[in-house]
Amino acid sequence: MTVSAKVPSGGPTIPESQTPDRDYPQMVGERGLVEPAPRRVRGYFGETIVFDTTRAHYVWEITYYPQYYIPMADVRMEHLQDENHVQKLQLGSSRLYSLTSPERIWKSAARLYDSGPVAGSVRFEWDALAWFEEDEPIIGHPRNPYIRVDALRSHRHIRVELDGVVLAETDSPVLLFETGLPTRYYIDRTDVAFSHLETSKTQTVCPYKGITSQYWTVRVGEAVYPDLAWTYDYPLRGRAYRRDDRFLQREARHFCRWHPVVAASHPFHLAAGAIRIQPAPQTVAAGARQGGS
């Protein structure tokens, strides 16, 4: 149910959040939204350029981030092979195509729509191509144009505990404010108790931060919490707070104790050398964990 608050001036009512304890703005974007993308977007299949366009569209197949849909007129269709497989999806009727080059073939890598709001557009499987916005490579998925990320140095006193053991404590965290997510806190690596961290082989990718350089498992007594922390030694350009700083980031509304108490979760953006700690498994709501974000 949506609750409304009255405006003193007698104007229209203002809908209030269904989660009144939320202290951050909601993310804009809904499933099925289609918007023009002003950036030049290119896709390479190995050394072969498959498309080059300034007329792509952002299409939100899910609410969190969009995908690029490419006008067929800007696609080099000689590199697509029709699989004669017709499907009707949420956005209309489509046909599957294989990507081809002199070196290899990638089955079902492209989908051409012939009806609906994206008719005449091609949707490519992300992993099949190397993607560029203007002259910058992008990884994972397109960055959401409705998200803003700001990192601000603070003097809040932050204390991180798990099962009564202090993992980190600082008076100079970096606060990370991102649209649609609670505030995140980054802590200098010199304030982290690495005696409780053991290296892991896990690696994840994020279009905003880059590729993780290290994961850690946290061990507290006999309890083991896999992959609760990770770091980006070389974040994507323009995504770091300061390249010469080292930060640790934590996540979880119930995982960490703060002084003063601060509720936050789902960390997002990491600076150079940052380490992120996520909730202990028993505190994660079903479907809440989405890899190394």
C-alpha positions in Angstrom: 0.0 0.0 0.0 1.2 3.5 -0.8 0.8 6.1 1.9 0.4 9.8 1.0 1.5 12.9 2.8 -0.4 16.1 2.5 1.4 19.3 1.3 0.8 22.3 3.7 -0.1 24.5 0.8 -3.0 22.4 -0.1 -1.4 21.0 -3.3 -1.4 17.4 -4.4 -0.5 14.6 -2.1 3.1 13.3 -2.2 3.4 9.5 -2.3 5.7 8.2 0.4 8.0 5.2 0.1 6.8 1.8 0.9 10.0 1.4 2.9 9.9 4.5 5.3 13.3 3.7 6.8 15.0 4.2 3.4 17.2 7.3 3.5 18.4 7.3 -0.1 16.7 8.1 -3.5 15.1 5.4 -5.5 16.6 4.2 -8.8 14.9 5.4 -11.9 14.0 2.9 -14.6 11.5 0.1 -15.0 11.3 -3.1 -17.0 10.4 -2.3 -20.7 11.7 1.2 -20.6 13.4 2.3 -23.9 15.5 5.4 -24.2 18.0 6.8 -26.8 21.7 6.4 -26.1 23.7 9.4 -27.3 27.1 7.6 -27.1 28.9 6.1 -30.0 28.8 2.3 -29.3 30.9 -0.3 -31.1 31.1 -4.1 -30.9 33.9 -6.3 -32.0 33.8 -10.1 -32.5 37.5 -10.9 -32.1 39.1 -8.5 -34.7 35.9 -8.1 -36.7 33.8 -5.0 -36.1 30.1 -6.0 -36.0 28.5 -2.7 -35.5 29.3 1.0 -35.1 26.4 3.3 -34.1 25.4 6.6 -32.5 21.8 5.5 -32.6 21.7 2.7 -30.0 18.9 2.5 -27.4 19.0 1.7 -23.8 16.5 -1.0 -23.0 15.7 -2.1 -19.5 15.1 -5.8 -19.5 15.4 -5.7 -15.7 15.1 -2.7 -13.5 18.7 -2.4 -12.3 20.5 -1.6 -15.6 19.9 -1.5 -19.4 21.1 -3.4 -22.4 22.1 -1.8 -25.7 19.9 -2.5 -28.7 21.5 -1.7 -32.0 19.7 -0.5 -35.2 19.9 -3.2 -37.8 21.0 -0.5 -40.4 24.2 -0.1 -38.3 25.0 -3.8 -38.0 27.2 -5.6 -40.5 24.6 -8.3 -41.2 27.1 -10.3 -43.3 28.6 -11.4 -39.9 25.2 -12.8 -38.7 23.8 -16.1 -39.8 20.1 -16.8 -39.5 19.3 -19.8 -37.3 15.7 -19.9 -38.4 14.6 -19.8 -34.8 11.7 -17.5 -34.1 10.7 -16.5 -30.6 8.1 -14.1 -29.1 9.4 -12.3 -26.0 8.3 -9.4 -23.8 9.5 -6.8 -26.4 8.1 -8.6 -29.5 8.8 -11.2 -32.1 12.5 -12.0 -32.8 14.8 -14.3 -34.7 18.1 -15.7 -33.4 21.4 -15.3 -35.3 24.8 -16.7 -35.0 27.9 -14.4 -35.0 30.5 -15.5 -37.6 34.0 -14.5 -38.5 36.8 -16.2 -40.4 38.1 -17.6 -37.1 35.0 -18.8 -35.2 31.2 -18.9 -34.8 29.2 -18.0 -31.7 25.7 -19.6 -31.7 22.6 -17.6 -30.7 24.7 -14.5 -30.1 22.2 -12.0 -31.6 18.5 -11.5 -31.7 16.8 -9.4 -34.3 13.4 -8.0 -33.4 10.7 -7.5 -36.2 7.9 -6.3 -34.0 7.2 -4.3 -30.9 8.9 -1.1 -29.5 12.4 -2.3 -30.6 11.5 -3.5 -34.0 14.4 -3.3 -36.4 17.0 -3.6 -33.5 19.5 -6.2 -32.7 20.2 -7.4 -29.2 23.7 -9.0 -28.8 24.8 -11.4 -26.1 27.2 -9.3 -24.0 30.0 -11.9 -23.6 30.1 -12.5 -27.4 31.6 -9.1 -28.1 34.2 -6.6 -26.9 32.2 -3.4 -26.3 33.2 0.3 -26.5 31.5 3.5 -25.6 33.2 6.2 -27.7 36.8 5.0 -27.3 36.5 3.5 -23.8 36.0 -0.3 -23.3 33.0 -1.3 -21.1 32.6 -4.6 -19.3 29.7 -6.5 -17.7 26.8 -4.4 -19.1 26.1 -0.8 -20.0 26.3 1.7 -17.2 22.9 3.0 -16.0 22.5 6.6 -17.2 20.2 7.3 -14.2 22.8 6.4 -11.6 25.2 8.9 -9.9 28.1 7.8 -7.7 29.8 10.2 -5.4 32.7 9.3 -3.0 33.3 11.8 -0.1 35.9 11.6 2.6 34.4 11.7 6.1 35.3 11.7 9.8 32.5 9.5 10.9 33.6 6.8 13.4 33.1 3.4 11.7 33.5 0.0 13.5 33.1 -3.3 11.7 32.5 -6.5 13.8 31.5 -10.0 13.0 30.7 -12.5 15.7 32.1 -10.1 18.3 35.5 -9.8 16.5 36.6 -6.4 15.2 37.5 -6.6 11.5 38.1 -2.8 11.0 37.7 0.5 12.7 38.4 4.0 11.5 37.7 7.7 11.9 38.3 8.6 8.3 36.2 6.5 6.0 35.1 7.4 2.5 31.3 7.5 2.1 30.0 6.3 -1.2 26.6 7.7 -2.3 25.0 5.9 -5.2 21.5 6.3 -6.7 19.1 3.6 -5.6 21.4 2.1 -2.9 22.2 2.8 0.8 25.3 4.7 1.7 28.5 2.6 1.7 31.6 3.1 3.8 35.2 2.5 2.7 38.0 2.0 5.3 41.8 2.4 4.8 43.5 -1.0 4.5 45.8 0.0 7.4 42.7 -0.1 9.6 41.8 -3.7 8.6 42.5 -6.8 10.7 44.0 -9.0 7.9 44.7 -11.7 10.4 41.0 -12.8 9.9 41.2 -12.8 6.1 42.3 -15.7 3.9 42.8 -15.4 0.2 40.3 -16.9 -2.3 40.4 -17.7 -6.0 37.0 -16.0 -6.7 37.0 -13.2 -9.3 34.1 -11.0 -10.5 33.5 -8.2 -13.0 31.7 -4.9 -12.6 31.2 -2.2 -15.4 31.7 0.6 -12.9 34.8 -0.7 -11.0 36.4 -3.3 -13.2 37.8 -6.8 -12.4 38.5 -7.8 -8.9 42.2 -8.5 -8.1 41.6 -10.5 -4.9 38.9 -12.1 -2.8 39.2 -13.1 0.9 37.3 -15.5 3.1 36.8 -14.3 6.7 37.6 -16.8 9.5 36.3 -16.0 13.1 37.2 -18.8 15.5 35.8 -22.0 13.9 33.3 -20.1 11.7 34.2 -19.6 8.0 32.5 -17.0 5.8 33.5 -17.5 2.1 34.3 -14.5 -0.1 33.2 -11.8 2.3 35.9 -9.4 1.1 37.5 -8.4 -2.1 39.7 -5.7 -3.7 40.2 -3.7 -6.9 43.8 -2.8 -7.2 43.3 -1.2 -10.6 39.7 0.1 -10.8 38.4 1.5 -14.1 39.6 5.0 -14.9 37.5 7.7 -13.3 35.9 5.3 -10.8 38.5 5.5 -8.0 38.2 8.0 -5.1 42.0 8.5 -5.1 44.4 6.2 -6.8 47.0 6.3 -4.0 44.6 5.4 -1.2 43.7 1.9 0.1 40.1 1.3 1.3 38.1 -1.5 2.8 34.4 -1.6 2.1 31.8 -3.5 4.0 28.2 -4.5 3.3 25.2 -5.5 5.4 22.4 -4.1 7.4 22.9 -6.8 10.1 26.5 -7.8 9.5 28.4 -4.8 10.9 28.2 -2.8 14.1 28.8 0.8 13.6 29.7 3.6 16.1 27.5 5.5 15.7 25.1 2.9 14.3 24.6 3.3 10.6 22.3 1.1 8.4 23.7 0.4 4.9 24.0 -2.4 2.4 24.9 -3.4 -1.1 28.2 -1.6 -1.6 28.9 -0.7 -5.2 31.9 1.4 -6.1 35.4 0.7 -4.9 38.6 2.8 -5.0 42.1 1.5 -5.7 43.0 -1.4 -3.4 39.6 -1.4 -1.8 38.4 -4.5 0.1 34.7 -5.1 0.4 33.0 -7.1 3.1 29.5 -8.4 2.5 26.9 -9.9 4.9 27.5 -13.2 6.7 25.5 -15.8 4.8 22.8 -16.1 7.5 21.9 -12.4 7.1 21.5 -12.3 3.3 17.9 -12.1 2.1 17.0 -14.6 -0.6 18.3 -13.3 -4.0 20.1 -10.4 -2.4 23.6 -11.3 -3.3 24.6 -10.6 -7.0 28.3 -11.4 -7.2 31.1 -8.9 -6.8 29.1 -5.7 -7.1 
